[in-house]
Amino acid sequence: MSQDKPDKETTHFGYQQIPATEKAGKVAGVFDSVADKYDLMNDLLSLGVHRWWKRFALDLTGVKAGQRVLDLAGGTGDLAGRLIRLVGPKGLVVLADINASMLAEGRRRLTDEGLVGNIAFVQADAEALPFPDNTFDCITIAFGLRNVTHKENALVAMQRALRPGGCAVILEFSHPTVPGLKPVYDFYSFTVMPLVGKLVANDADSYRYLAESIRMHPDQETLRRMMAQAGFERCEYFNLTGGIVAAHRGYKF
């Protein structure tokens, strides 16, 4: 008797279940569509609060002059631009993103700001980082982990690329913890976000996906455990804006 072949691995793309091999391409389509309006939409949809979230994450890094930092899924360079100033001329920031459109936008933006001497741009998959072990003093990833197909692989890759004593800081949308906040947040995410996406970026579907991807992302405690399973130590998280966003930090020793 012939045996049935095992089903292909599936994963989520928003609320859809799709073959895992298709997710990276679909996510790329989303960010190809929104790259040129990404920073403007961040300001509009968060009412500027995303800047405070990123400042909080930067404070968690403890990055010092002369260090080497990887800004993973760094997109348009918002966080990388701030890191460049922290590491100074003797340090290095590597802005890595799997999406060529976002990476090009980040290169254009940082070049326009004159931030060029101590930054490198690398198109890279978070699950298979093309860097030797023990390369970076710090790794940041802001609002990118939820788009990775196998998050556990990305966490292992990040831990491997860190130097002993280094830390990773993950800033990501999470799960509201304040009573009564969830229904308000759901209305905003599924009604206002796609509408603004349609009006400003002419793309409601991408922002509907972004809202759905947030709901499919692991909650705060689950992500903390995943970091520990990947080899990080002293893992902790900090809820921001009632848990709408959380900043996780873990160390490599």
C-alpha positions in Angstrom: 0.0 0.0 0.0 1.2 3.5 -0.8 1.5 6.0 2.0 0.0 9.4 1.7 2.6 12.2 1.4 2.6 14.5 4.5 0.9 17.8 4.1 3.0 20.8 3.3 3.9 23.0 6.2 1.5 25.9 6.5 1.7 29.2 8.3 -0.4 32.3 8.7 -0.4 35.4 6.5 -2.7 37.6 8.6 -5.7 35.4 9.2 -5.1 33.2 6.1 -3.4 29.9 6.3 -0.9 29.5 3.4 2.0 27.3 2.5 5.0 28.4 4.6 7.1 28.7 1.4 4.8 31.5 0.2 4.8 33.8 3.2 8.1 35.7 2.5 6.9 36.5 -1.0 3.5 37.7 0.2 5.1 39.9 3.0 7.4 41.3 0.3 4.4 42.3 -1.7 3.0 44.2 1.2 6.2 46.2 1.9 6.9 46.8 -1.8 3.5 48.4 -1.9 3.9 50.7 1.2 7.7 51.4 1.2 7.4 55.0 -0.1 4.7 55.9 2.4 5.9 53.8 5.3 7.3 56.5 7.6 4.3 58.9 6.9 1.9 56.1 7.7 3.7 55.3 10.9 3.3 58.9 12.1 -0.3 59.0 11.1 -1.4 55.7 12.5 0.4 56.0 15.8 -0.2 59.7 16.1 3.6 60.0 16.4 3.8 57.7 19.5 6.0 55.2 17.5 8.9 57.7 18.0 8.6 57.3 21.8 8.4 53.5 21.5 11.6 53.5 19.5 13.3 55.9 22.0 12.4 53.5 24.8 13.8 50.5 22.8 17.0 52.5 22.2 17.4 53.1 25.9 17.1 49.4 26.5 20.0 48.6 24.2 22.6 50.5 26.2 24.6 50.9 23.0 27.9 52.7 23.4 30.3 54.5 21.1 32.5 52.2 19.1 30.1 49.2 19.2 28.8 47.1 16.3 25.0 47.0 16.0 22.7 45.0 13.7 19.3 46.7 13.0 17.4 43.7 11.7 14.3 44.3 9.5 15.5 47.9 9.6 13.4 49.0 6.7 13.5 52.7 6.1 16.2 53.3 8.6 14.3 55.1 11.3 16.0 53.2 14.2 19.3 52.8 12.3 19.6 56.6 12.0 19.5 56.9 15.8 21.9 54.0 16.3 24.4 55.6 14.0 24.6 58.6 16.3 25.1 56.3 19.4 27.9 54.2 18.0 29.8 57.2 16.6 32.4 57.3 13.9 34.4 54.3 15.3 31.3 52.1 15.5 29.2 50.4 12.9 25.5 49.9 12.2 24.4 47.3 9.8 20.9 47.9 8.4 19.5 44.6 7.2 16.2 43.9 5.6 14.9 41.0 3.4 12.9 43.5 1.3 14.8 45.4 -1.4 12.3 48.2 -1.6 12.4 49.0 2.1 16.2 48.7 2.1 16.5 51.1 -0.8 14.2 53.6 1.0 16.4 53.3 4.1 19.6 53.9 2.1 18.0 56.9 0.3 16.7 58.4 3.6 20.0 58.0 5.6 22.1 59.3 2.6 19.9 62.3 2.4 20.5 62.9 6.1 24.2 62.6 5.6 24.5 59.5 7.8 26.9 57.5 5.6 30.4 56.7 7.0 29.5 54.1 9.6 26.6 52.2 8.2 26.3 49.2 5.9 23.2 47.9 4.1 22.6 44.2 3.7 19.7 42.4 2.2 19.2 39.4 4.5 16.7 36.9 5.7 16.3 37.1 9.5 16.1 33.3 9.7 19.6 32.8 8.0 21.7 35.8 8.9 24.9 36.0 6.8 27.2 37.0 9.6 29.8 35.1 11.6 29.1 34.0 15.1 29.7 36.6 17.8 29.7 39.6 15.5 27.5 42.2 17.1 27.3 43.9 20.5 23.6 44.5 20.0 20.8 43.4 17.7 17.6 45.4 17.3 14.4 44.4 15.4 11.5 46.9 15.5 8.1 45.8 14.2 9.6 43.1 12.0 9.6 39.9 13.9 5.9 39.2 13.4 6.4 39.1 9.6 9.1 36.3 9.9 7.8 32.9 8.8 9.7 30.9 11.5 10.3 33.3 14.4 12.1 30.7 16.4 14.7 30.4 13.6 15.2 34.1 13.6 15.7 34.2 17.4 18.4 31.5 17.2 20.1 33.3 14.4 20.1 36.5 16.4 21.5 34.8 19.4 24.3 33.2 17.4 25.3 36.5 15.8 25.6 38.3 19.2 28.8 38.6 21.0 28.9 37.3 24.6 27.6 40.0 26.8 25.5 41.5 24.0 21.8 41.9 24.0 18.9 41.8 21.6 16.0 44.2 21.8 12.7 43.3 20.1 10.1 46.0 19.7 6.8 44.7 18.4 3.1 45.1 18.6 1.6 42.9 21.3 -1.5 42.2 23.2 -3.3 44.9 25.2 -3.2 44.4 29.0 -5.4 47.3 30.1 -9.1 46.4 30.8 -11.4 47.8 28.1 -8.6 48.7 25.7 -8.9 45.7 23.4 -12.3 46.5 21.7 -11.2 50.1 21.1 -7.9 48.9 19.7 -9.7 46.3 17.5 -12.0 49.0 16.1 -9.1 51.3 15.3 -7.0 48.4 13.8 -9.7 47.0 11.5 -11.6 50.1 10.6 -9.4 53.1 10.9 -6.1 51.6 9.7 -7.3 50.2 6.4 -9.2 53.4 5.7 -6.2 55.6 6.3 -4.2 53.1 4.2 -6.6 53.5 1.4 -6.7 57.3 1.5 -3.0 57.9 2.0 -1.2 54.9 0.5 -3.9 53.8 -1.8 -3.6 50.3 -0.2 -6.2 49.2 2.3 -5.3 45.5 2.0 -1.8 45.9 3.2 -2.9 47.7 6.3 -5.6 45.1 6.9 -2.9 42.4 6.8 -0.7 44.4 9.2 -3.6 44.6 11.7 -4.2 40.8 11.3 -0.5 40.0 11.6 -0.4 41.8 15.0 -3.2 39.5 16.3 -1.3 36.4 15.2 1.9 37.4 16.9 2.8 35.6 20.2 1.8 37.5 23.3 4.4 39.0 25.7 5.0 36.0 27.9 5.1 33.5 24.9 7.7 35.6 23.1 9.8 35.8 26.3 9.8 32.0 26.5 10.7 31.7 22.9 13.7 33.9 23.5 14.8 31.8 26.4 14.4 28.6 24.3 16.6 30.2 21.6 19.4 30.6 24.2 18.9 34.2 25.5 19.3 34.8 29.2 17.7 37.3 31.6 14.8 37.7 29.2 12.3 40.4 30.1 9.7 42.6 28.6 8.2 46.0 29.1 4.6 46.9 28.1 4.1 50.2 26.4 0.8 52.0 25.7 -1.2 49.5 27.7 0.5 46.5 26.0 -0.3 47.6 22.5 3.4 47.4 22.0 6.0 45.5 24.1 9.8 45.8 24.2 11.6 42.5 24.9 15.3 42.2 25.9 17.5 39.2 26.2 21.3 38.7 26.7 23.9 36.3 25.5 26.5 35.2 28.0 
